[in-house]
Amino acid sequence: MDTLVQNKTQTNTVAGALVNTLISQGVDSIFGYPGAAVLSIYNELSYTNKITHYLVRHEQAAIHAAEGYARTSGKVGVVLVTSGPGFTNTITGISNAYTDSTPLVVLAGDVPTTSKKGKIFQQVDIASMTESCAKKVYTVSKKDDISQIIEEAFTIADTGVKGPVVVALPRDILESEYQSKTINIVENDVKTKDYSKAIEKLNKLLSESKKPLILVGGGATNASKEITELVRNCNLPLVSTLMGIGIYPSENELYMGMIGINGAHTANAVLNNCDLLISFGAAFSDRSTCKRAKLGTNAKIVSVNLNLISDDFELQIKADVKEFLEQYLDKKSSYQSEVDWLNQIKAIKEEFVTDENCTKCLHSSYVLATLSEYTRKYEPIVVTDVGQHQMLTAQFYNFNKPRKFITSGGLGTMGFGLPAAIGAHIANPDNLILNITGDGSFQMNLQELATCREHNIPVKIIIMNNGYLGMVRQMQEKIYNNRYQVEMTNPDFVKIAEAYDLFAIRVTGKNELIPAINKAIEHKGTAIVDIMIDSFEEI
């Protein structure tokens, strides 16, 4: 095979042109699962050393792995799957990427165009299925130029509000001879807008404010430097949404934590006491606003976002956060937060200080605070699944840089964590990758341990094992008078790891925690730390 490895594909087919276009787009990794409809693409991939294909064990995991790759690298993630169930298995992942604005290009095999009539093996309507959960869907036909479509798909996925783009690829089209065609391509509008008037209005609101507060969301990921400079210059306190964690350093004294239903008491208390909320890249979802019509008690709200959020806001600035702040920092006011407001914030923060060492039980909060401190020097990328462990990670693990905290926010997809951690490693091979998960979430995609083993992915999997679907149990206890059906009879995760020829260790007490973490980190490959935590802890 080595004698065949080249930088370009071998055949003058549409499949060959597609792979060559991927190479020209800088694609180095594809996450996929082959099938008859896309074997022509796999054949072309075998002739190039520019792209590595990672065979996952389930197509949903391919999407999540591409998400982890994209969100930690800032590049577009690429997925390749076959027709029928190969594609339908991606729908959850595509929806997750759409909700969290993650740029992906999903290459989906389709049945031949000559076989559209009657009952056809593995035929599904790809376009209809993804109409509501993708930025754009292409179905390639004979009149299309595959190179131009792929280039356009990458542009759309990575421009404006980012998201997944699906390209349906009929088998007969892929196997046909490629002929370049001149077709109009969507131009990427890169004109810089003038935000002078909006900046003037914002400065006026800030000058009139006694208790201003900054809110950062996932849409501000690329503006970490500018937000840090703004906070430093004006001495402004700051809170974040779940997706905004890490954009501003968690350990800075001006950071109050994550807001929302499962947020920090300090963050929600400061939010309810501010008189001006300046939001950068936050979507104001129901989980952040605690399902209230108005966020903050008496606050005027300014939103800087690519989407318009609410007509009730004092000022909405439709803009890329980084682009806006670059202009704002040149024309910013000389505002400084008043001492009384900073003292009030300090008092709120001190009021909610708790001692996580006060109990003999092994609680997630203690585990996560210990893990955060122990791994500080590594500056790891932390990928979570969904549930109590996710929210407690957001509260008790310190993130001081963007793209270090990766989680499923808008859709809340259990099973996201392990494959996303795989993708994060592929994009950041020299960085420690932690997958913090629950016993429920882990079992959603644990088959990807085989992918870890095959590719020697050194992700460290931290299982918060409480024998329940903890988040659901907590809600059923509070709302439905302890009527719950979520107690789990779990397998032995250490033995499962052994079946995959992977390292694993179990933790049952505090004295075992740090030695286990140390062994996992020192282990060269995939490692699982199965931590038995209090079954009835709450967020």
ZIZIZI-V137302 format. One record per residue. N is the residue number from 1. RES is the residue in one small letter. SS is DSSP state (H for helix, E for strand, C for the rest). PHI is phi in radians with two decimals (none if undefined). OMEGA is omega in whole degrees, 0 to 359 (NA if undefined). Layout:
# ZIZIZI-V137302
n=[N & N]
res=[RES & RES]
ss=[SS & SS]
phi=[PHI & PHI]
omega=[OMEGA & OMEGA]
This chain:
# ZIZIZI-V137302
n=[1 & 2 & 3 & 4 & 5 & 6 & 7 & 8 & 9 & 10 & 11 & 12 & 13 & 14 & 15 & 16 & 17 & 18 & 19 & 20 & 21 & 22 & 23 & 24 & 25 & 26 & 27 & 28 & 29 & 30 & 31 & 32 & 33 & 34 & 35 & 36 & 37 & 38 & 39 & 40 & 41 & 42 & 43 & 44 & 45 & 46 & 47 & 48 & 49 & 50 & 51 & 52 & 53 & 54 & 55 & 56 & 57 & 58 & 59 & 60 & 61 & 62 & 63 & 64 & 65 & 66 & 67 & 68 & 69 & 70 & 71 & 72 & 73 & 74 & 75 & 76 & 77 & 78 & 79 & 80 & 81 & 82 & 83 & 84 & 85 & 86 & 87 & 88 & 89 & 90 & 91 & 92 & 93 & 94 & 95 & 96 & 97 & 98 & 99 & 100 & 101 & 102 & 103 & 104 & 105 & 106 & 107 & 108 & 109 & 110 & 111 & 112 & 113 & 114 & 115 & 116 & 117 & 118 & 119 & 120 & 121 & 122 & 123 & 124 & 125 & 126 & 127 & 128 & 129 & 130 & 131 & 132 & 133 & 134 & 135 & 136 & 137 & 138 & 139 & 140 & 141 & 142 & 143 & 144 & 145 & 146 & 147 & 148 & 149 & 150 & 151 & 152 & 153 & 154 & 155 & 156 & 157 & 158 & 159 & 160 & 161 & 162 & 163 & 164 & 165 & 166 & 167 & 168 & 169 & 170 & 171 & 172 & 173 & 174 & 175 & 176 & 177 & 178 & 179 & 180 & 181 & 182 & 183 & 184 & 185 & 186 & 187 & 188 & 189 & 190 & 191 & 192 & 193 & 194 & 195 & 196 & 197 & 198 & 199 & 200 & 201 & 202 & 203 & 204 & 205 & 206 & 207 & 208 & 209 & 210 & 211 & 212 & 213 & 214 & 215 & 216 & 217 & 218 & 219 & 220 & 221 & 222 & 223 & 224 & 225 & 226 & 227 & 228 & 229 & 230 & 231 & 232 & 233 & 234 & 235 & 236 & 237 & 238 & 239 & 240 & 241 & 242 & 243 & 244 & 245 & 246 & 247 & 248 & 249 & 250 & 251 & 252 & 253 & 254 & 255 & 256 & 257 & 258 & 259 & 260 & 261 & 262 & 263 & 264 & 265 & 266 & 267 & 268 & 269 & 270 & 271 & 272 & 273 & 274 & 275 & 276 & 277 & 278 & 279 & 280 & 281 & 282 & 283 & 284 & 285 & 286 & 287 & 288 & 289 & 290 & 291 & 292 & 293 & 294 & 295 & 296 & 297 & 298 & 299 & 300 & 301 & 302 & 303 & 304 & 305 & 306 & 307 & 308 & 309 & 310 & 311 & 312 & 313 & 314 & 315 & 316 & 317 & 318 & 319 & 320 & 321 & 322 & 323 & 324 & 325 & 326 & 327 & 328 & 329 & 330 & 331 & 332 & 333 & 334 & 335 & 336 & 337 & 338 & 339 & 340 & 341 & 342 & 343 & 344 & 345 & 346 & 347 & 348 & 349 & 350 & 351 & 352 & 353 & 354 & 355 & 356 & 357 & 358 & 359 & 360 & 361 & 362 & 363 & 364 & 365 & 366 & 367 & 368 & 369 & 370 & 371 & 372 & 373 & 374 & 375 & 376 & 377 & 378 & 379 & 380 & 381 & 382 & 383 & 384 & 385 & 386 & 387 & 388 & 389 & 390 & 391 & 392 & 393 & 394 & 395 & 396 & 397 & 398 & 399 & 400 & 401 & 402 & 403 & 404 & 405 & 406 & 407 & 408 & 409 & 410 & 411 & 412 & 413 & 414 & 415 & 416 & 417 & 418 & 419 & 420 & 421 & 422 & 423 & 424 & 425 & 426 & 427 & 428 & 429 & 430 & 431 & 432 & 433 & 434 & 435 & 436 & 437 & 438 & 439 & 440 & 441 & 442 & 443 & 444 & 445 & 446 & 447 & 448 & 449 & 450 & 451 & 452 & 453 & 454 & 455 & 456 & 457 & 458 & 459 & 460 & 461 & 462 & 463 & 464 & 465 & 466 & 467 & 468 & 469 & 470 & 471 & 472 & 473 & 474 & 475 & 476 & 477 & 478 & 479 & 480 & 481 & 482 & 483 & 484 & 485 & 486 & 487 & 488 & 489 & 490 & 491 & 492 & 493 & 494 & 495 & 496 & 497 & 498 & 499 & 500 & 501 & 502 & 503 & 504 & 505 & 506 & 507 & 508 & 509 & 510 & 511 & 512 & 513 & 514 & 515 & 516 & 517 & 518 & 519 & 520 & 521 & 522 & 523 & 524 & 525 & 526 & 527 & 528 & 529 & 530 & 531 & 532 & 533 & 534 & 535 & 536 & 537 & 538 & 539]
res=[m & d & t & l & v & q & n & k & t & q & t & n & t & v & a & g & a & l & v & n & t & l & i & s & q & g & v & d & s & i & f & g & y & p & g & a & a & v & l & s & i & y & n & e & l & s & y & t & n & k & i & t & h & y & l & v & r & h & e & q & a & a & i & h & a & a & e & g & y & a & r & t & s & g & k & v & g & v & v & l & v & t & s & g & p & g & f & t & n & t & i & t & g & i & s & n & a & y & t & d & s & t & p & l & v & v & l & a & g & d & v & p & t & t & s & k & k & g & k & i & f & q & q & v & d & i & a & s & m & t & e & s & c & a & k & k & v & y & t & v & s & k & k & d & d & i & s & q & i & i & e & e & a & f & t & i & a & d & t & g & v & k & g & p & v & v & v & a & l & p & r & d & i & l & e & s & e & y & q & s & k & t & i & n & i & v & e & n & d & v & k & t & k & d & y & s & k & a & i & e & k & l & n & k & l & l & s & e & s & k & k & p & l & i & l & v & g & g & g & a & t & n & a & s & k & e & i & t & e & l & v & r & n & c & n & l & p & l & v & s & t & l & m & g & i & g & i & y & p & s & e & n & e & l & y & m & g & m & i & g & i & n & g & a & h & t & a & n & a & v & l & n & n & c & d & l & l & i & s & f & g & a & a & f & s & d & r & s & t & c & k & r & a & k & l & g & t & n & a & k & i & v & s & v & n & l & n & l & i & s & d & d & f & e & l & q & i & k & a & d & v & k & e & f & l & e & q & y & l & d & k & k & s & s & y & q & s & e & v & d & w & l & n & q & i & k & a & i & k & e & e & f & v & t & d & e & n & c & t & k & c & l & h & s & s & y & v & l & a & t & l & s & e & y & t & r & k & y & e & p & i & v & v & t & d & v & g & q & h & q & m & l & t & a & q & f & y & n & f & n & k & p & r & k & f & i & t & s & g & g & l & g & t & m & g & f & g & l & p & a & a & i & g & a & h & i & a & n & p & d & n & l & i & l & n & i & t & g & d & g & s & f & q & m & n & l & q & e & l & a & t & c & r & e & h & n & i & p & v & k & i & i & i & m & n & n & g & y & l & g & m & v & r & q & m & q & e & k & i & y & n & n & r & y & q & v & e & m & t & n & p & d & f & v & k & i & a & e & a & y & d & l & f & a & i & r & v & t & g & k & n & e & l & i & p & a & i & n & k & a & i & e & h & k & g & t & a & i & v & d & i & m & i & d & s & f & e & e & i]
ss=[C & H & H & H & C & E & C & C & C & C & C & C & E & H & H & H & H & H & H & H & H & H & H & H & C & C & C & C & E & E & E & E & E & C & C & H & H & H & H & H & H & H & H & H & H & C & C & E & C & C & C & E & E & E & E & C & C & C & H & H & H & H & H & H & H & H & H & H & H & H & H & H & H & C & C & C & E & E & E & E & E & C & C & C & H & H & H & H & C & C & H & H & H & H & H & H & H & H & H & C & C & C & C & E & E & E & E & E & E & E & C & C & H & H & H & C & C & C & C & C & C & C & C & C & C & H & H & H & H & H & C & C & C & C & C & E & E & E & E & C & C & C & C & C & C & H & H & H & H & H & H & H & H & H & H & H & H & C & C & C & C & C & C & E & E & E & E & E & E & E & H & H & H & H & H & C & E & C & C & C & C & C & C & C & C & C & C & C & C & C & C & C & C & C & C & H & H & H & H & H & H & H & H & H & H & H & H & H & C & C & C & E & E & E & E & E & C & H & H & H & H & H & H & H & H & H & H & H & H & H & H & H & H & H & C & C & E & E & E & E & C & H & H & H & C & C & C & C & C & C & C & C & C & C & E & E & E & E & C & C & C & C & C & C & H & H & H & H & H & H & H & H & H & C & C & E & E & E & E & E & C & C & C & C & C & H & H & H & H & C & C & C & C & C & C & C & C & C & C & E & E & E & E & E & E & C & C & C & C & C & C & C & C & C & E & E & E & E & C & C & H & H & H & H & H & H & H & H & H & H & H & C & C & C & C & C & C & C & H & H & H & H & H & H & H & H & H & H & H & H & H & C & C & C & C & C & C & C & C & C & C & C & C & H & H & H & H & H & H & H & H & H & H & H & C & H & H & H & C & C & E & E & E & E & C & C & C & H & H & H & H & H & H & H & H & H & C & C & C & C & C & C & C & C & E & E & C & C & C & C & C & C & C & C & C & H & H & H & H & H & H & H & H & H & H & H & H & C & C & C & C & C & E & E & E & E & E & E & H & H & H & H & C & C & C & H & H & H & H & H & H & H & H & H & H & C & C & C & C & E & E & E & E & E & E & C & C & E & C & H & H & H & H & H & H & H & H & H & H & C & C & C & C & C & C & C & E & C & C & C & C & C & H & H & H & H & H & H & H & C & C & C & E & E & E & E & E & C & C & H & H & H & H & H & H & H & H & H & H & H & H & H & C & C & C & C & E & E & E & E & E & E & C & C & C & C & C & C & C]
phi=[none & -1.01 & -1.23 & -1.63 & -1.19 & -2.37 & -1.62 & -2.24 & -1.37 & -1.77 & -1.95 & -1.58 & -1.95 & -1.08 & -1.07 & -1.12 & -1.13 & -1.07 & -1.13 & -1.07 & -1.21 & -1.03 & -1.08 & -1.16 & -1.46 & 1.47 & -1.22 & -2.05 & -2.47 & -2.27 & -1.88 & -2.83 & -2.61 & -1.37 & -2.92 & -0.96 & -1.14 & -2.08 & -1.15 & -1.12 & -1.23 & -1.08 & -1.06 & -1.19 & -1.09 & -1.20 & -1.68 & -2.20 & -1.79 & -1.42 & -2.18 & -1.79 & -1.69 & -1.91 & -1.39 & -1.51 & -1.86 & -2.77 & -1.13 & -1.03 & -1.14 & -1.07 & -1.13 & -1.10 & -1.11 & -1.13 & -1.13 & -1.05 & -1.07 & -1.17 & -1.28 & -1.61 & -1.80 & 1.44 & -1.71 & -1.48 & -1.47 & -2.19 & -2.22 & -2.30 & -2.38 & -1.61 & -1.36 & 1.03 & -1.12 & -1.00 & -1.41 & -1.06 & -1.16 & -1.57 & -1.02 & -1.03 & -1.14 & -1.08 & -1.07 & -1.09 & -1.13 & -1.15 & -1.15 & -1.71 & 0.94 & -1.79 & -1.33 & -2.35 & -2.08 & -1.85 & -1.64 & -2.04 & -1.12 & -2.43 & -1.18 & -1.04 & -1.14 & -1.38 & -2.12 & -1.47 & -1.67 & 1.41 & -1.55 & -1.92 & -1.02 & 1.10 & -1.61 & -2.39 & -1.55 & -1.06 & -1.08 & -1.14 & -1.15 & -1.88 & -0.99 & -1.68 & -2.31 & -2.39 & -1.13 & -2.75 & -2.22 & -1.91 & -2.05 & -1.26 & -2.16 & -1.11 & -1.41 & -1.55 & -1.77 & -1.06 & -1.10 & -1.22 & -1.14 & -1.14 & -1.05 & -1.17 & -1.06 & -1.15 & -1.10 & -1.15 & -1.06 & -1.90 & -2.07 & 1.12 & -1.28 & -1.27 & 3.06 & -1.43 & -2.10 & -1.86 & -2.11 & -1.46 & -2.16 & -1.05 & -1.02 & -1.18 & -1.17 & -1.02 & -1.53 & -1.43 & -1.22 & -1.46 & -2.30 & -1.17 & -2.27 & -1.63 & -2.28 & -1.11 & -1.96 & -1.12 & -1.47 & -1.50 & -1.31 & -1.94 & -1.17 & -1.43 & -1.54 & -1.74 & -1.83 & -0.99 & -1.15 & -1.14 & -1.13 & -1.10 & -1.15 & -1.12 & -1.09 & -1.15 & -1.07 & -1.18 & -1.15 & -1.53 & -1.50 & -1.78 & -2.44 & -1.40 & -2.56 & -1.71 & -2.09 & -2.01 & -2.14 & -1.07 & -1.24 & -1.85 & -0.95 & -1.42 & -1.98 & -1.01 & -1.07 & -1.18 & -1.15 & -1.05 & -1.17 & -1.10 & -1.07 & -1.15 & -1.16 & -1.83 & 0.99 & -1.67 & -1.24 & -2.58 & -2.22 & -2.40 & -1.49 & -1.00 & -1.36 & -1.67 & -1.11 & 1.66 & -1.14 & -2.07 & -0.99 & -1.11 & -1.51 & -1.24 & -1.14 & -1.49 & -1.52 & -1.76 & 1.98 & -1.58 & -1.53 & 2.02 & -0.97 & -1.90 & -1.48 & -1.37 & -1.02 & -1.06 & -1.09 & -1.18 & -1.17 & -1.12 & -1.02 & -1.30 & -1.86 & -1.38 & -1.96 & -2.51 & -1.93 & -1.84 & -1.77 & -2.05 & 1.26 & -1.76 & -1.60 & 0.98 & -1.24 & -1.12 & -1.25 & -1.39 & -1.55 & 1.02 & 1.08 & -1.62 & -1.15 & -2.14 & -1.57 & 1.43 & -1.32 & -2.26 & -1.53 & -1.41 & -2.07 & -2.02 & -2.11 & -1.91 & -2.81 & -1.23 & -1.92 & -1.40 & -1.75 & -2.66 & -1.24 & -1.42 & -1.25 & -1.13 & -2.65 & -2.06 & -2.05 & -1.41 & -2.85 & -1.21 & -1.04 & -1.09 & -1.09 & -1.13 & -1.17 & -1.05 & -1.32 & -1.12 & -1.15 & -1.43 & -2.24 & -1.17 & -1.39 & -1.65 & -1.05 & -2.30 & -1.03 & -1.25 & -1.04 & -1.05 & -1.19 & -1.17 & -1.19 & -1.10 & -1.10 & -1.05 & -1.15 & -1.11 & -1.11 & -1.22 & -1.12 & -1.80 & -1.21 & -2.17 & -1.71 & -1.33 & -1.71 & -1.41 & -2.11 & -1.44 & -1.21 & -1.58 & -1.75 & -1.02 & -1.04 & -1.16 & -1.04 & -1.25 & -1.13 & -1.15 & -1.09 & -1.07 & -1.18 & -1.20 & -1.72 & -0.90 & -1.16 & -1.49 & 0.80 & -1.22 & -1.57 & -1.94 & -1.98 & -1.90 & -1.60 & -2.18 & 2.52 & -1.02 & -1.05 & -1.12 & -1.23 & -1.27 & -1.09 & -1.04 & -1.56 & -1.94 & -1.80 & -1.58 & -2.08 & -1.99 & -2.47 & -1.24 & 1.11 & -1.82 & -2.06 & -2.08 & -2.63 & -1.55 & -1.64 & -1.24 & -1.70 & 1.13 & -1.64 & -1.13 & 1.63 & -1.18 & -1.09 & -1.10 & -1.10 & -1.13 & -1.15 & -1.06 & -1.09 & -1.09 & -1.16 & -1.03 & -1.38 & -2.37 & -1.13 & -1.70 & -1.76 & -1.15 & -2.01 & -1.92 & -1.89 & -1.63 & -2.45 & -1.89 & -1.11 & -1.28 & -1.09 & -1.01 & -1.33 & -1.21 & -2.44 & -1.19 & -1.09 & -1.30 & -1.04 & -1.16 & -1.12 & -1.04 & -1.16 & -1.10 & -1.81 & 0.90 & -1.45 & -1.48 & -1.27 & -1.83 & -1.74 & -1.85 & -1.65 & -1.51 & -1.72 & -2.03 & 1.29 & -2.46 & -1.43 & -1.06 & -1.15 & -1.18 & -0.99 & -1.08 & -1.20 & -1.18 & -1.17 & -1.35 & -1.78 & -2.06 & 0.95 & 1.13 & -1.58 & -2.38 & -2.30 & -2.16 & -1.29 & -1.96 & -1.59 & -1.55 & -1.29 & -1.43 & -1.17 & -1.18 & -1.19 & -1.08 & -1.05 & -1.09 & -1.12 & -1.58 & 1.07 & -2.10 & -1.43 & -2.62 & -2.58 & -1.87 & -2.12 & -2.09 & -2.62 & -1.04 & -1.19 & -1.62 & -1.14 & -1.11 & -1.01 & -1.19 & -1.06 & -1.09 & -1.11 & -1.13 & -1.18 & -1.26 & -1.15 & -1.28 & -1.95 & -1.09 & -2.42 & -2.02 & -2.01 & -1.63 & -1.82 & -1.47 & -1.87 & -0.98 & -1.21 & -2.08 & -1.22 & -2.20 & -1.31]
omega=[182 & 181 & 181 & 187 & 179 & 179 & 178 & 181 & 191 & 186 & 178 & 179 & 175 & 177 & 178 & 178 & 178 & 182 & 177 & 179 & 176 & 179 & 180 & 178 & 179 & 180 & 177 & 184 & 174 & 178 & 186 & 180 & 188 & 175 & 189 & 186 & 185 & 181 & 176 & 177 & 179 & 177 & 180 & 179 & 182 & 182 & 182 & 175 & 181 & 185 & 175 & 177 & 178 & 181 & 175 & 180 & 176 & 186 & 175 & 180 & 177 & 179 & 181 & 177 & 177 & 176 & 178 & 177 & 184 & 187 & 178 & 183 & 186 & 179 & 177 & 176 & 184 & 182 & 178 & 180 & 182 & 186 & 174 & 182 & 175 & 178 & 184 & 177 & 180 & 190 & 179 & 180 & 178 & 178 & 179 & 180 & 180 & 182 & 182 & 176 & 179 & 184 & 178 & 165 & 184 & 179 & 187 & 175 & 180 & 179 & 181 & 179 & 180 & 185 & 186 & 183 & 179 & 181 & 187 & 179 & 176 & 177 & 172 & 180 & 185 & 183 & 181 & 183 & 186 & 182 & 185 & 186 & 176 & 178 & 179 & 177 & 176 & 166 & 187 & 177 & 182 & 183 & 184 & 171 & 186 & 181 & 180 & 178 & 180 & 177 & 179 & 180 & 179 & 179 & 181 & 181 & 190 & 183 & 178 & 173 & 188 & 181 & 183 & 173 & 182 & 177 & 178 & 190 & 177 & 186 & 183 & 177 & 180 & 185 & 181 & 180 & 180 & 175 & 180 & 180 & 177 & 182 & 178 & 181 & 177 & 180 & 177 & 182 & 183 & 180 & 180 & 180 & 178 & 183 & 185 & 182 & 179 & 179 & 179 & 179 & 180 & 179 & 178 & 178 & 180 & 180 & 180 & 185 & 174 & 185 & 181 & 180 & 176 & 174 & 177 & 177 & 184 & 179 & 180 & 185 & 183 & 185 & 182 & 181 & 182 & 179 & 178 & 179 & 179 & 180 & 181 & 183 & 186 & 179 & 185 & 174 & 189 & 171 & 180 & 166 & 176 & 184 & 180 & 183 & 178 & 178 & 171 & 186 & 181 & 185 & 178 & 184 & 179 & 178 & 185 & 177 & 182 & 178 & 170 & 183 & 180 & 184 & 180 & 179 & 180 & 182 & 181 & 179 & 178 & 179 & 182 & 179 & 182 & 176 & 175 & 178 & 179 & 186 & 176 & 173 & 178 & 184 & 181 & 178 & 183 & 179 & 178 & 183 & 184 & 177 & 179 & 180 & 181 & 180 & 184 & 185 & 183 & 187 & 165 & 185 & 173 & 180 & 172 & 188 & 175 & 176 & 171 & 189 & 187 & 177 & 181 & 182 & 179 & 182 & 174 & 181 & 181 & 187 & 166 & 187 & 182 & 180 & 179 & 183 & 176 & 176 & 183 & 182 & 175 & 185 & 186 & 176 & 179 & 184 & 172 & 179 & 181 & 183 & 181 & 180 & 179 & 177 & 178 & 178 & 179 & 180 & 178 & 181 & 181 & 181 & 186 & 176 & 179 & 179 & 183 & 181 & 189 & 182 & 178 & 180 & 177 & 182 & 179 & 181 & 178 & 180 & 185 & 177 & 178 & 179 & 179 & 181 & 184 & 184 & 183 & 185 & 181 & 187 & 187 & 165 & 183 & 179 & 180 & 166 & 186 & 179 & 181 & 181 & 180 & 182 & 179 & 173 & 179 & 183 & 191 & 176 & 182 & 178 & 186 & 177 & 177 & 179 & 177 & 179 & 184 & 183 & 175 & 187 & 189 & 182 & 180 & 188 & 172 & 183 & 179 & 197 & 186 & 178 & 178 & 177 & 176 & 178 & 178 & 178 & 180 & 180 & 185 & 188 & 181 & 183 & 172 & 180 & 176 & 171 & 177 & 188 & 174 & 180 & 177 & 181 & 184 & 183 & 178 & 183 & 184 & 177 & 179 & 169 & 177 & 176 & 177 & 182 & 183 & 184 & 179 & 180 & 186 & 178 & 178 & 187 & 181 & 182 & 172 & 191 & 179 & 176 & 180 & 159 & 195 & 181 & 179 & 179 & 181 & 179 & 180 & 176 & 186 & 188 & 188 & 171 & 175 & 176 & 181 & 184 & 189 & 173 & 188 & 170 & 187 & 171 & 175 & 185 & 177 & 178 & 176 & 178 & 179 & 179 & 177 & 182 & 180 & 180 & 176 & 179 & 181 & 178 & 180 & 181 & 184 & 183 & 180 & 191 & 184 & 176 & 180 & 178 & 180 & 179 & 181 & 181 & 181 & 179 & 187 & 183 & 177 & 179 & 179 & 173 & 183 & 187 & 181 & 184 & 180 & 184 & 188 & 177 & 179 & 178 & NA]
